[in-house]
Amino acid sequence: MLPKSRNRHVRRLRLESLETRRLLTGVPLGAEATDTAEFLLGRVAVTPVFFESTGVNSEQDWTSEEITEVLNKIETAMDWWSTALDGLNTVHSLEFVYDTQYAINPVETAFEPIANSSNTSRDYINDFLIDQGWGDSNSHDEAIRLFNDQQRRDLDADWGVTIVVVDASDDLDGRFAPGGFRTAFAYPGGMYMVVPSTRPTAVFTHELGHLFWANDEYSGGGSYQQHRGYYDTQNLNAEDNPAPGFVQEVSIMAGEASRSAAFDSFVSPASTLASVGWQDSDQDGIFDLADVPLHLEGTVTYDGDLSQFLFTGFAEAVPLPNKNSEGLQNDITLNRIGRVEYRLDGGSWLTALQPDLQQTDVQFAVPVGPGIDKIEIRAIDPVVGVTSPILSATKSVPGRGSQSFQAYAFLDTDGDGIPSENENPFSGLQVVANPVDSSSFPVTEVLDAAQMAVGVSLENRANAQFTTTAIHGNGDVSVQLDDEGTPLFTWFRFTADRWSSEWTEDDQMKVDLDLPTTFVEVDLQGYAAGAIGRVEAYDESGLLVARATSESLAKGESVTLRVESAEQSIREVRVFGHSDTTIQVSKLSVGPTLQGATDALGLVALQALPVEDYQLQWQTNSVIYEVSPAAIRDLSLTEAADPTFAVAVRRVDSPGYNVDLPADVDGNGRVEPVDALRVINYLNKNQSGPLTVGVSLENAIDTNNDGLIAPIDALTVINVLNQMQRSTSGSAKEVAIPGAPALPVEGTAAGESLSEEEEKKERQDESESRILATDRILANLGQWSEAEPQRGAKATNLLKINDYQGSEAADVAKSKDAANPFFSEPFRSEGF
């Protein structure tokens, strides 16, 4: 009997060079702690655990020679899979790393494992797990998976499995006692195998296949009807395959003779290999579960002052949806963001960053010379060979992540319809994409519990384009308030005689669409701490096409999950709490995004548009801007077309602006006090604010041509009137009004000059006159009579500019006007 020791002995195989070695930071992207063997690629932590019987029941004793022999057998068995993978000529690798401390120093147990039924294995394995600190786990299965998870973390691996070996060296038949499995067995999905020490090496290889979801293929073991593994592969090589003329292929998962032949030749059928994740549908050397483009999002802009492009964003690997009919069904990938690259004007790809992470924030700057105009950016996994879609920008047009449709709006100051570095982006430009043929266009509808009547069934809404049901209860879904008064989607729980907002794996929300769509978005929140939300999308045949899973949520923490299908194949959606957790749902958005508005960078994107022809409608947010006619066109959105283009926006005159004489509000060719009064009357009726597109006005009240009607428009008229009244003789003088012809008024005759004293007095009089006019407007804006005087009435009946006796202090500031932040400052400081 060997002494017990806690010293760790690690044996490693197939070590990679430092240049290609991947440093892991935890479980693979998308996996939970209990996902310890979902597909057989990457790096696998193997923990052999040898049990040594003690006391009166002991019949077997490990020797050091036996321990070494079995460890070598295990290494050879594991290495079979690596060699078989190498023979497929793919980009993938498989490496095993070992923790042999529980083999070199076997774990003591009061049982004699080989002399008992295999059913007792859980007893001595439980004792081992308790000794390792996992006694407080919820179950035996959870405890061993958490132990395996800790082992993979400690050994810097992607997966973790345990190989339990019982000493059978002195047993007559090397089999367990009747009552369970007589020889070796394994629990699929990353738990453990149990193998008598005298079994052939190929048995260890066979059992590892089980741990990674492969089925038995021999008679009485597996069935042709079985499906499992990442692709939910059917067990086509099962001996009971009913196809006429079926001949079973040599396979590591078949019976003893076939298994031995497969072991010697390092081969197995395609369906067998697919069950452990080895399936390459397009024969490009990349297995399907890794042949998924990376995701890169962000914004790239050009800084003319620094002569550099700046990118800020995020990159991550994207898993293929996991179609396994067993296990946790988490979408998992080993792909990594090895590099973020860029190229200039179509040149060679250059490395910007080398994060070597599965998810990472990305930020970098690229200085460029005057001869460079365009930058393209991508993320790449250099080991697997997959990349992200390319994001591009030019010095004059910024770029953002790939969408179905993206446009850039700019203020076309030079009128050539082409964006340039010195032309600014235009924000707030609205666009609507109307499909030319709407007969088969996807469903587009939003159900927001916060906007719906409490107590009304979702099926009783008008013009419903999809049905929303619960798979339990009477199927009805209704909006109800929770204990905190939050409206949520609920289903009726008959057993409790109440409406329930709790959605779980057993109590799912089901959405059936009248027509297939491209996009579904769900707002949900955690019902309790640790909740995990999941949204699954299925096609018309019931096949999974997309899945989204949240991170672990706090109680009440909200998240938005999205599923998308570029092929417009989503026909059914299911929403529920994943991994025995509960969520609540508050909003459903179904269908592509058909409208949007440009942001501060001038960019607008529409998501998940199907491949159709669209009519684009543009609308500016101001009456003083219009879209260039060249941008008002149809959009043909095909897979090969670039759906990004620039939209020129032009500055135009306000419909409330008199181009010939801005201060002449009523258009009679003269500037009079009544022009200011007309603006004031408008403000009394309508308050300050922008003119709406298509507005019809009786008077040209937008005297400063900014598209807004505000007190400044009246003050513009008053300033002109002040200049007109300022006179020292009967001679004429021109008054300059921005944007209008010179206006003759009474004053010093042309050619005459004033003394320095007179000029000073004239400037002082003008300033005082403007201050008095401003004060009067501000003090009496809401008090002017709306009855306008008749033309030709004496000036004394009009607004008396020079006889106002205001009493407020000279530095009183006007209170803030929400529509016009300009007026939050004192008027006098602006020099009206």
BALORO-456416 format. One record per residue (C-alpha): z, x, y. Coordinates in steps of 0.05 Angstrom, whole numbers. Each point is the difference from the previous one (the first is absolute). Layout:
PT      c3      c1      c2
PT       Z       X       Y
...
end
This chain:
PT      c3      c1      c2
PT       0       0       0
PT     -20      27      68
PT      46       3      59
PT     -15     -49      56
PT     -25      28      66
PT     -25     -29      66
PT     -44      60      16
PT     -70     -24      14
PT     -58      33     -36
PT     -69     -16      28
PT     -64      16     -37
PT     -65     -11      39
PT     -72      -5     -23
PT     -66       7      36
PT      28      22      67
PT     -48      -4      58
PT     -10      56      51
PT      37      -5      66
PT     -65     -19      34
PT      -7     -64     -41
PT      73     -16     -16
PT      20     -68      28
PT      69      -6      30
PT      28     -69     -13
PT      50     -35      44
PT      18     -58     -46
PT     -33     -52     -44
PT     -75     -11       5
PT     -25     -44      56
PT      10     -73     -19
PT      48      13     -58
PT      71     -22      -7
PT      55      43     -31
PT     -11     -37     -65
PT     -75      14      -2
PT       6      63     -41
PT     -64       0     -43
PT     -56     -44      28
PT     -60      45     -14
PT      -7      67     -34
PT     -22      46      56
PT      34      50      45
PT      66      32     -18
PT      46     -28     -54
PT      74      18      -7
PT      18       0     -74
PT      73      -1     -21
PT      11      11     -74
PT      68     -26     -22
PT      23      23     -70
PT      59     -37     -30
PT      52      36     -44
PT      45     -41     -45
PT      74      17      -3
PT      61     -19     -43
PT       1     -31     -69
PT     -68     -33       8
PT     -36      65      13
PT     -55      15     -51
PT     -48      40      43
PT      11      62      41
PT     -49      31      49
PT     -15      74      -7
PT     -28      43      55
PT     -63      10     -41
PT      -9     -75      -8
PT      10     -11      75
PT     -53      52      17
PT     -48     -28     -51
PT       5     -71      27
PT      -5      22      73
PT     -64      37     -17
PT     -25     -62     -36
PT      14     -42      62
PT     -37      49      45
PT     -60       1     -46
PT       1     -76      -3
PT       1      -8      76
PT     -52      54      10
PT     -48     -41     -43
PT      -8     -49      57
PT     -13      56      50
PT     -53      30     -45
PT     -32     -68     -12
PT      -3     -12      75
PT     -32      68      12
PT     -55     -20     -49
PT     -20     -59      44
PT     -22      46      57
PT      35     -39      56
PT      34      22      64
PT      68     -18     -29
PT      55      42     -30
PT      60     -13     -44
PT      61      45      -3
PT      66      -6     -37
PT      66      30      22
PT      62      -1     -44
PT      75      -4       7
PT      25      26     -68
PT      75       3      13
PT      13     -62     -44
PT     -41      31     -56
PT      27      71       1
PT      70     -31       2
PT      -7     -65     -39
PT      39     -61      23
PT      58     -17     -45
PT       6     -70     -29
PT      45     -33     -52
PT     -62     -31     -32
PT     -44      34     -51
PT     -64     -27      31
PT     -48      11     -59
PT      48     -33     -49
PT       4     -63      41
PT     -49     -54      21
PT     -43      19      60
PT      32     -59      35
PT      63      42      10
PT     -39      48      44
PT      19     -40      62
PT      74      12     -15
PT      -2      75       0
PT     -52       2      56
PT      45     -45      41
PT      58      49     -11
PT     -45      56      25
PT     -21     -39      62
PT      72     -17      17
PT      17      74      -6
PT     -57      15      49
PT      29     -48      51
PT     -44     -61     -10
PT      53     -45     -31
PT       0     -47      59
PT     -74     -19      -8
PT     -18     -73     -11
PT     -29      13     -68
PT     -17      52     -52
PT     -73      -2      21
PT      17      11      73
PT      48      57     -16
PT     -51      40     -40
PT     -54     -11      53
PT      48      23      55
PT      18      61     -42
PT     -74      16      -8
PT     -11     -11      74
PT      55      50      17
PT     -31      50     -49
PT     -68      -5      32
PT      30      10      69
PT      40      60     -24
PT     -61      30     -34
PT     -48     -16      57
PT     -44     -45     -42
PT     -39     -65       6
PT      27     -33     -63
PT      60       8     -46
PT      10     -16     -74
PT      53      14     -52
PT     -13      22     -72
PT      58     -17     -46
PT      -1      42     -64
PT      47     -13     -58
PT      13      53     -52
PT     -34     -18     -66
PT      -5      70     -29
PT      45     -15     -59
PT     -20     -73      -9
PT     -38     -17     -63
PT     -56     -41      31
PT       9      15      74
PT       4     -74      16
PT      52     -45      33
PT      39     -48     -43
PT     -31     -70      -8
PT      11     -51      55
PT     -46      25      55
PT     -56      50       9
PT       0      47     -60
PT     -33      60      34
PT     -18      13      74
PT      -2     -51      55
PT      -6      -3      76
PT      12     -48      58
PT     -61      -4      45
PT      -1      10      74
PT      43      62       6
PT      64      -9     -40
PT       5      44     -62
PT     -25      13     -70
PT      45      11     -61
PT     -28      47     -53
PT      31      30     -63
PT      -5      75       4
PT     -44       8     -61
PT     -57     -45      24
PT     -68      33      12
PT     -19      27      68
PT     -53     -54       8
PT      55     -53      -2
PT      30      27      64
PT     -69      -2      31
PT     -10     -72     -24
PT      68     -23      27
PT     -14      30      69
PT     -62     -44       2
PT      47     -60      -9
PT      44      24      57
PT     -61      -3      45
PT     -21     -70     -25
PT     -47      15     -58
PT       2     -50     -58
PT       3      12     -74
PT     -68      -8     -32
PT      18       0     -74
PT       8     -63     -42
PT      67     -34      11
PT      12      41      62
PT     -44     -22      57
PT     -48     -58       9
PT     -70      -7      28
PT      27     -54      46
PT      49      46      35
PT     -11      23      72
PT      41      49      42
PT      -3      63      41
PT     -20      11      72
PT     -67     -34     -10
PT      30     -51     -49
PT     -46      29     -53
PT     -14     -40     -62
PT      17      32     -67
PT     -73       3     -22
PT      11      54     -53
PT      53     -40     -36
PT     -13      -4     -75
PT      -4     -76       3
PT     -58      -1      50
PT     -40     -61     -24
PT     -68      25      25
PT     -52      -2     -56
PT     -11      70     -27
PT      58      30      37
PT      19      70     -22
PT      65      28      28
PT      -8      66      38
PT      43      60     -12
PT      61      -8      46
PT      67      31      14
PT      29     -71       1
PT     -29     -21     -68
PT      27       8     -70
PT      21      66     -31
PT     -68      25     -24
PT     -36     -20      64
PT      56      27      42
PT      -2      68     -35
PT     -75       5       9
PT       7     -17      74
PT      55      50       8
PT     -42      55     -30
PT     -61     -16      43
PT      35     -20      66
PT     -38     -66       5
PT      15     -74       4
PT     -42     -62      18
PT     -13     -20      72
PT      44     -61      -5
PT      58      42     -26
PT      -7      49      57
PT      -8     -55      51
PT      67     -29     -21
PT      34      63      25
PT     -41       0      65
PT     -60      42     -21
PT     -59     -43      20
PT     -60      23      42
PT     -45     -61      10
PT     -51      35      45
PT       0      66     -39
PT      14      42      62
PT      56      39     -32
PT      54     -39      37
PT      41     -51     -38
PT      -2     -70      30
PT      73      -1      20
PT     -13      62      44
PT     -71     -17      23
PT      25     -38      61
PT     -15      21      72
PT      58      26      41
PT      23     -39      61
PT      -4      30      70
PT      17     -39      62
PT      12      20      72
PT     -33      12      66
PT     -42      58      25
PT     -11      10      74
PT     -29      53      45
PT      41      32      56
PT     -49      25      52
PT      54      38      39
PT      19      41     -62
PT     -70      -1     -31
PT      26     -21     -68
PT      -1     -57     -50
PT      68     -28     -20
PT      12     -38     -65
PT      64     -38     -14
PT       7     -41     -63
PT      22      -7     -72
PT     -29      18     -68
PT      19     -21     -70
PT     -25      -3     -71
PT     -20     -69     -25
PT      16     -23     -71
PT     -46     -41     -43
PT      31     -68     -16
PT      40       5     -64
PT     -24     -53     -49
PT      50      16     -55
PT      23     -65     -33
PT      67      34     -15
PT      50      41      40
PT      13      -4      74
PT     -74      -2      18
PT       9      44      60
PT     -62      30      32
PT       8      76      -7
PT     -40      61      19
PT       7      75      -6
PT     -53      14      53
PT      21      39      60
PT     -21      15      71
PT     -16      73     -13
PT     -37      11      65
PT     -20     -35      64
PT     -68      26      22
PT     -46      -6      60
PT     -70      20      18
PT     -36       4      66
PT     -70     -27      12
PT     -14      -4     -75
PT      19      72     -15
PT      43      27     -57
PT      66     -32     -17
PT      59      39      27
PT      74      -7     -18
PT      45     -30      52
PT      63     -10     -43
PT      22      12     -72
PT      58     -49     -10
PT      -5      -4     -77
PT      37     -66       1
PT     -15     -70     -25
PT      17     -30      68
PT       2      36      66
PT      -4      -9      75
PT     -58      38      29
PT      -8      30      69
PT     -43      57      24
PT     -44      22      58
PT     -68      33      -3
PT     -24      39      62
PT     -75      -6      10
PT     -51      31      46
PT     -49     -36      46
PT     -56      -1     -52
PT      40     -40     -50
PT       0     -77       3
PT      22     -30     -67
PT      59      10     -48
PT       8     -28     -70
PT      66      -1     -38
PT      18     -13     -72
PT      57       9     -50
PT     -15      32     -67
PT      34      13     -67
PT     -34      66     -18
PT      25      -1     -72
PT     -26     -69     -18
PT     -57       0      50
PT      11     -67      33
PT      -2      -8      76
PT      14     -52      52
PT     -54     -36      39
PT     -21      43      59
PT      28     -16      69
PT     -43      22      58
PT       1       3      76
PT     -39      30      58
PT      22      26      67
PT     -18     -66      31
PT      19     -49     -57
PT      68       4     -35
PT       6     -15     -74
PT      47     -36     -47
PT       6     -12     -75
PT     -56     -35     -37
PT      -4     -75       6
PT     -54     -51     -16
PT     -18      -3      73
PT      21      43      59
PT     -24       3      72
PT      15      41      62
PT      -2     -33      68
PT      -8      42      63
PT      -9     -12      75
PT     -73      18      12
PT       6      28      70
PT     -68      33       1
PT     -36     -60     -30
PT     -36      37     -55
PT      34     -36     -58
PT      21      66     -32
PT      74      22       0
PT      15      67      32
PT      62      43       7
PT      14     -24      71
PT      -6     -74     -16
PT      65     -34     -17
PT      15     -44     -61
PT       3     -74      13
PT      60     -38     -29
PT       8     -74     -11
PT     -73     -14     -19
PT       1     -56     -51
PT     -49      -6     -57
PT     -13     -55     -50
PT     -45      11     -61
PT     -32     -65     -23
PT     -35       2     -68
PT     -72     -21       4
PT       6     -34     -68
PT      68     -31      -8
PT     -15     -39     -64
PT      32      52     -46
PT      43      35      51
PT      72      15     -21
PT      58     -45      14
PT      35      17      66
PT      66     -35      12
PT      70      19      22
PT      64     -34     -22
PT      60      20      42
PT      65     -33     -18
PT      25       9      71
PT     -57     -42      26
PT       4     -56     -51
PT      41     -63      -4
PT      63       5     -42
PT      -2     -41     -63
PT     -75     -10      -4
PT     -35      19     -64
PT     -53      54       8
PT     -48     -44     -39
PT       3     -54      53
PT     -31      42      55
PT     -68     -19      28
PT     -63      39     -18
PT      37      43     -51
PT     -44      54     -28
PT      47      23     -54
PT      58     -28     -40
PT      69      32      -1
PT      45     -18     -59
PT      61      24     -37
PT      -8      16     -74
PT      67     -35     -13
PT      32     -65      24
PT     -50     -54      18
PT     -47      52      29
PT       9     -24      71
PT      11      50      56
PT      32     -22      65
PT      27      31      64
PT      76      -3       4
PT      53      35      41
PT      47      51     -32
PT      74       4      17
PT     -16      39      63
PT     -52     -50      24
PT     -60      42     -18
PT     -61     -40     -24
PT     -24      25     -69
PT     -46     -23     -55
PT      41     -32     -56
PT      -8     -33     -68
PT      43     -55     -30
PT      49      23     -53
PT      14     -60     -44
PT      59      32     -36
PT      37       9      67
PT     -30     -62      34
PT     -19      40      61
PT     -56      37      35
PT       0      74     -15
PT     -29      56      42
PT      10      50     -57
PT     -64      28     -30
PT       6      43     -63
PT     -42      24     -59
PT      18     -65     -35
PT      -7     -44      61
PT     -64      22      34
PT     -40     -29      58
PT     -72     -12     -21
PT     -58      -7      49
PT     -67     -28     -26
PT     -60       8      46
PT     -57     -49       5
PT     -48      59       9
PT      11      74     -15
PT      22      43      58
PT       7      72      20
PT      70       4      29
PT      69     -31      -6
PT      62      20      40
PT      71     -23     -15
PT      62       7      43
PT      63       3     -42
PT      72      24       3
PT      54      23     -46
PT      47     -54     -26
PT      52      53     -17
PT       6      75       6
PT     -48      37     -46
PT     -53     -55      -1
PT     -72      21     -15
PT     -57     -45      21
PT     -65      -4     -38
PT     -67     -34      13
PT     -53      -3     -54
PT     -73     -22       7
PT     -43     -25     -57
PT     -74     -17      -7
PT     -31     -63     -27
PT       8      26     -72
PT      74      15      10
PT      -9      75       4
PT      45      39      47
PT     -41      27      59
PT      54      23      48
PT      75       8       5
PT      49      18      56
PT      73      18     -11
PT      52      11      53
PT      53      54       4
PT      71     -21     -16
PT      22     -48      56
PT      67     -13      32
PT      25     -71       3
PT     -42     -37      52
PT     -46      60      10
PT     -72     -23      12
PT     -65      31     -23
PT     -73     -19       0
PT     -39      11     -64
PT     -76      -2      -4
PT     -50      -5     -57
PT     -74      10      11
PT     -65      -4     -39
PT     -64      26      31
PT     -38     -39     -53
PT      29     -66      25
PT      30     -15     -69
PT      71     -24      16
PT       7     -70     -27
PT      74      -3     -17
PT      62      33      31
PT      70       5     -27
PT      61      18      42
PT      68      18     -30
PT      59      47      -2
PT     -14      59     -46
PT      45      36     -49
PT      51     -56      -8
PT       9      -9      76
PT      -8     -59      47
PT     -40      -8      64
PT     -13     -54      52
PT     -68     -17      31
PT     -14     -21      72
PT     -75       7      11
PT     -67       0     -37
PT     -64      24      32
PT     -63     -10     -41
PT     -70      26      16
PT     -32      55      41
PT      14      14      73
PT     -54     -33      42
PT      26      14      70
PT      36      54      39
PT       5      36      66
PT      -8      72      22
PT      63      41       8
PT      18      53      52
PT     -50      48     -32
PT     -55     -52       5
PT      -2     -10     -76
PT      -1     -64     -39
PT      -4      -8     -76
PT     -11     -60     -45
PT      27       6     -69
PT     -29     -19     -68
PT     -65     -32      25
PT     -45     -17     -58
PT     -70      28      -2
PT     -35     -53      42
PT     -39      -8      65
PT      42     -18      60
PT     -11     -24      71
PT      47      37      47
PT      30     -35      60
PT      32      43      54
PT      47     -23      55
PT      32      42      54
PT      70     -13      25
PT     -21       0      73
PT     -54     -34      43
PT     -18      66      32
PT     -26      30     -66
PT     -56     -20     -45
PT     -29      27     -65
PT     -67      34       3
PT     -54     -46     -30
PT     -18      56     -48
PT      67      -8     -36
PT     -10     -75     -10
PT     -36       4     -67
PT       5     -18     -73
PT      36      47     -48
PT     -29      13     -69
PT      59      25     -41
PT     -29      35     -61
PT      33      52     -44
PT     -48      53      27
PT       5     -18      73
PT      47      31      51
PT      36     -60      30
PT      27      40      59
PT     -34      -3      68
PT      15       6      74
PT       4     -60      46
PT     -16      11      73
PT      41     -41      51
PT     -24      -4      72
PT      38     -13      64
PT     -25     -62      37
PT      21     -38      61
PT      53     -54      -5
PT     -26     -72       3
PT      49      -9      56
PT     -26      57      43
PT     -46      -6      61
PT     -44      61      -7
PT     -29      -6      70
PT      66     -10      37
PT      62       5     -44
PT      49     -30      50
PT     -44     -61      11
PT      32     -44     -52
PT     -35     -65      17
PT     -68      32       8
PT     -16     -23      70
PT     -19      70      23
PT      63      11      42
PT      70      26     -14
PT      52     -49      26
PT      74     -16     -12
PT     -22     -58     -43
PT     -27      50     -51
PT      70      27     -12
PT      27     -71      -3
PT     -50     -18     -55
PT      27      57     -42
PT      72     -22      14
PT     -15     -72     -19
PT     -29      25     -66
PT      62      41     -14
PT      45     -60      16
PT     -37     -40     -53
PT     -13      52     -53
PT      46      60      13
PT     -23      72      -8
PT     -41      18     -60
PT     -68      21     -27
PT     -62     -42       6
PT     -22     -28     -67
PT     -69      13     -27
PT     -48     -55      19
PT      44     -25      58
PT     -33     -40      56
PT      27      11      70
PT     -13     -36      66
PT      18      62      40
PT      -7      75      -8
PT      75      11      -3
PT      -2      67     -38
PT      -8      40      63
PT      16      68     -31
PT     -46     -11     -61
PT      52      17     -53
PT      -5     -64     -42
PT      70     -21      20
PT      22     -51      52
PT      63      24      35
PT      33       5      69
PT     -39      64      12
PT     -64     -42       5
PT      30     -39      59
PT      25      65      30
PT     -70      30      -4
PT     -24     -57      45
PT      59       9      47
PT     -13      74       6
PT     -71     -14      21
PT      24     -52      50
PT      50      50      29
PT     -56      49      12
PT     -43     -54      31
PT      56     -21      49
PT      16      71      20
PT     -40       9      64
PT       8      34      66
PT     -66     -20      31
PT     -58     -47     -11
PT     -41      52     -36
PT     -15      -3     -74
PT      26      46     -55
PT     -18       1     -74
PT      54     -17     -51
PT     -10      33     -68
PT      15     -44     -60
PT      -5      33     -67
PT     -62     -24     -37
PT     -28     -39      59
PT     -44      11      61
PT      34      22      64
PT      30     -57      39
PT      -7       0      76
PT      64     -17      39
PT      23       4      71
PT      25      69      20
PT     -21      64      33
PT     -74       4      13
PT     -42      46     -42
PT      -3      69      30
PT      65      -7      39
PT      60      43     -16
PT      74     -12       6
PT      53      46      26
PT      51      28     -49
PT      52     -47      29
PT     -45     -60      -9
PT     -18      18     -71
PT      73       7     -18
PT      16     -68      30
PT     -59     -32     -35
PT      23      26     -68
PT      70     -25      14
PT     -24     -69      20
PT     -43      -4     -62
PT      58      20     -45
PT      47     -51      32
PT     -52     -54      -5
PT     -10      13     -75
PT      75       0     -12
PT       9     -66      36
PT     -57     -31     -40
PT      28      26     -65
PT      70     -25      15
PT     -26     -69      18
PT     -40      -6     -65
PT      59      22     -43
PT      50     -44      36
PT     -42     -63       0
PT     -45       5     -60
PT      27     -64     -31
PT       7     -38      66
PT     -70      -2      29
PT     -30     -68       5
PT     -57     -11     -48
PT     -36     -43      52
PT     -51      48      27
PT     -18      -5      75
PT     -67     -24      22
PT     -52      49      20
PT      -1      12      74
PT      74     -16      11
PT      36      44      50
PT      32      63     -25
PT      69     -25      18
PT      -5     -51     -57
PT     -16      55     -50
PT      40      57     -28
PT      29      35      62
PT       0      72     -19
PT      29      30      64
PT      56     -49      17
PT      40       6     -65
PT      74      13      14
PT      24      22     -69
PT      72      19      -9
PT       0      40     -65
PT      15      74       1
PT     -58      48       4
PT      10      28     -70
PT      10     -64     -40
PT     -37       5     -67
PT     -34     -59     -33
PT      28     -19     -68
PT     -41      17     -61
PT     -60     -43     -16
PT     -10       1     -76
PT     -74      -8       6
PT      -7      53      53
PT      45      61     -10
PT     -31      29      63
PT      42     -48      41
PT      65      27     -28
PT      -5      52      55
PT      12     -14      75
PT     -63     -25      32
PT      10      41      62
PT      -1      65     -38
PT     -70     -18     -23
PT     -27      -3      72
PT     -30     -69       4
end
